Amino acid sequence: MRRQIQKLIDREINPSVASHGGEIQLVDYLDKNVYIQMLGGCQGCAASTATLKQGVERILRDNFGDDINDIIDVTDHGAGDNPFYSESPFG
């Protein structure tokens, strides 16, 4: 299952996030939970939650349905050096 998930991420998700300098990697698939890490422009990006919920999660659920319980972002977003969209200094 790990291989199938990563192939889908590479084929369907990474080309889109690459246009913003980002990348999504599968960290693990355990007990029907998918653990992903956002890299590059996605790490620390203010839009990362939208990318996760409206992009990554939708695509994974459309393709794997009942084989997935949760999609969990394990990224340390505070460590991002060059996010595509920075957080607003005004909150």
C-alpha positions in Angstrom: 0.0 0.0 0.0 2.9 2.4 0.8 4.2 2.1 -2.8 0.7 2.7 -4.3 0.2 5.8 -2.1 3.6 7.3 -3.0 3.1 6.6 -6.7 -0.2 8.4 -6.6 1.4 11.3 -4.7 4.2 11.5 -7.3 1.8 11.3 -10.2 -1.2 13.4 -9.1 -0.1 15.7 -6.3 3.6 16.6 -6.6 3.4 18.1 -10.1 0.9 20.7 -8.8 2.8 21.6 -5.6 6.1 21.6 -7.6 4.9 24.7 -9.3 5.2 26.4 -5.9 8.5 24.8 -5.1 7.0 22.2 -2.9 6.9 18.4 -2.5 4.8 15.9 -0.6 6.4 12.7 0.7 4.8 9.7 2.3 6.4 9.1 5.7 4.4 6.1 6.7 1.2 4.1 6.3 0.2 2.5 9.6 -3.1 1.2 10.8 -4.9 2.8 7.8 -3.4 6.2 8.7 -1.3 8.1 6.1 1.6 10.2 7.5 2.9 12.8 5.0 5.6 15.5 5.1 5.5 18.7 3.2 8.8 19.9 1.9 10.2 23.0 0.1 7.7 25.7 -0.6 5.0 23.7 1.3 6.9 23.6 4.5 5.7 26.6 6.6 3.4 27.8 3.8 0.3 29.6 5.1 -1.8 27.6 2.6 -0.5 24.2 3.7 -3.7 23.3 5.5 -5.8 24.0 2.4 -3.3 21.9 0.3 -3.6 19.1 2.7 -7.4 19.1 3.1 -8.5 20.2 -0.4 -5.8 18.5 -2.4 -3.9 15.7 -0.8 -6.7 14.3 1.3 -9.3 14.5 -1.5 -7.1 12.7 -4.0 -6.0 10.0 -1.6 -9.6 9.4 -0.4 -10.9 9.3 -4.0 -8.4 6.7 -4.9 -8.1 4.6 -1.7 -11.4 5.2 0.1 -11.9 2.7 3.0 -8.1 1.9 3.1 -7.5 5.3 4.7 -8.7 6.5 8.1 -6.7 9.7 8.6 -4.2 11.8 6.7 -1.7 13.2 9.2 0.7 16.0 8.4 3.9 15.5 10.4 5.7 18.5 8.9 7.5 20.9 11.2 6.1 24.0 9.5 8.0 26.3 11.9 11.3 25.1 10.3 10.3 26.1 6.7 13.0 28.4 5.2 11.2 29.5 2.1 7.4 29.0 2.2 5.4 29.8 -0.9 2.9 31.9 1.1 4.3 33.3 4.3 2.1 33.8 7.4 0.9 37.4 7.8 2.8 39.4 10.4 -0.6 40.8 11.4 -2.1 37.5 12.6 
